[in-house]
Amino acid sequence: MKKKISTIPFMGTAEQEQLLLKVIDTYHDDPSNLMTVMHEAQGIYGYLPFEVQQMIADGMNVPLEKVYGVATFYSQFSLSPKGAYNISVCLGTACYVKGSGDIFDRISERLGIGADECTQDGKFSLTACRCIGACGLAPVITVNDDVYGRLTVDDIDGILEKYND
């Protein structure tokens, strides 16, 4: 699945930038530390927007294309921010055969976002995963640390309502 780039404007702070610049300063002499810097940057910002990738590329003296290539190759990196409520839909075999694809589609429709996207208000993000290890509860979604199992499409509106405070 191709990672999507966020359409939400970058909202980094001066404090975050200073933290990132310290990290880059620590590792800038050795380009083999690129992934370490990227992990630290994602810890600071929560994701790797274009602007952060550019700072990393400039500070590490590596091409932006290399930073982007690493960010899109490794699943632990995200190009989109996560919402206050990150919804993850299991699309592993057990969940999928029991309807998780339809559940994913309903959530996507209700929130107006697709995979690896975040709502404009930053409240919800949606991801698809391959297995969360709860096959006996299939189909399963998580909302942050809350697990919901044995779902049907009709359960989705009620679950989303719980997080609309």
N, C-alpha and C positions, 0 to 999 in steps of 0.2 A: 504494500500500500504506500503510495507516494505521500510524503509529508506535505501538509499545506502550510503556507506562509500566512501569518496573521494579517487581518485587515484592520485590526485595532491599532490606533496610533501608539507609538512608543511613548511611555510615560516614566522613563528612568529619572532618578533623582541625582543631585550632585553628590550625595553621600554614597549612593551605589557606584557612581563613576569612580569616586576616590578609592573605594574598596577594590574595584576591578583593576584600577591602575596599580595599586599595591601588589596585587597578585601577579599582574603582568611583569612588574619590575622584579619580582622574585625569580621569575622563570624565563625572562626574555632572552637570556644568553644561549638557551638550548631549545631549538624548535621541536625536539622530541618530547617536550613537555606540553605540547599543544593541547592534548586531551585533558591534562590536569588543569590547565587554565580554563578550558571550556567547561569542565565540571564545576570549577569554582565560580565561574561567571553564571552558570545556570543556577547555582545555589544563591547567588546574590540577586539575580533578576527573576528567577523562576522559570525562565525560558531563554532562548537565544535569538532575539530579534536581530534584524539586519544591522542596526546601529551598534549592537554589542559585538557582532561578528566582525564588523569593520574595525572596532577598537582593538580586538584581539589580533586581527591580521596586521594592523599597523604596529602594534606593540611587540608582537612576536616576530615581525619582519618575515611573514609568510604571505603568500597570495590569498586574497579573500576567497578565491575558488577552493582552496584547500580547506579553509575553515568551514565553508558551506558544505563541501564534500563530506567531511567528517561528521558534521551536524546532521546531514541527511542519511548517512550510512548507518550510524549507530542508533539503535532504538531508544537509548536512555536520554537522548537529546530531543528537545522540543523546540519547534520554531514558532509555536503559538503559546500565548499565556494560558494558564489553567484558571478556571473560574473558582469562586469561593466554594462551589460544589462541583467537584469533578465526577462526572458520571462515566463509568466504565462498563461496557456491555461485553459479556463473554460471547465470543463467536467460535469457541472451540466446538468440536464435533458434537458432544452430548447436548450442549446448549443450542447449537444451531439446528439440529434435527428436531428440537422441541420448540422452535419458533423464535430464537433470539434475533434472527435477521429482521423479522417483522417488528420486534420490540425496538431494535435499533432504529428502524425506519420511523416508528411512531415518535420516539424521543426526538429524533432529528426534525421531524415535521413540527412537533409542538414547540421546540425551542428555536426553530429557524436556523439551525446550524448543522454542519456535517461533521464527519470524523476529523478529529484534531483541530476543532474550532472552538471558539469561546463566544458567548453572547456579548453583544456590544456593551451591556451594563456590567460585564465581568462576573456575573452571578453563577453561570453554568458553563462548563466545558464538557465535551463529549469525546470519548475515546473508545476504540474497539480493542479488545485483547483476545488472546488465543485460548487461555485457560486460567482460571483462578483457583482451581483445585476443589471446586464445590460441585462436582458433576452430579452428585446425588440430589442436588437442589435445582437442577437444570429446568428452565433457563434462569440465569443469574445475572444481576447487575449489582454494581456497588456505587454508592454515592459517598464519596470520601471513605470513611471506615464502616459505613452501614452496608450490610449485605441483604439483598432481597432475592428470594428464590421462589421457584415454582410459579413463575410469573406468566401472565397472559398480557396481551396488548391492552386489554381493558384495565389492568392494574396501573398503567403508567401515569395517567392523569392524577390519580390519588397520591402516588409517590411524589410526583413533581410538586404537587400542592403543599406537601409537608415542608418544602424548602423555600416556599414563597412567603417569607415573613415580612 
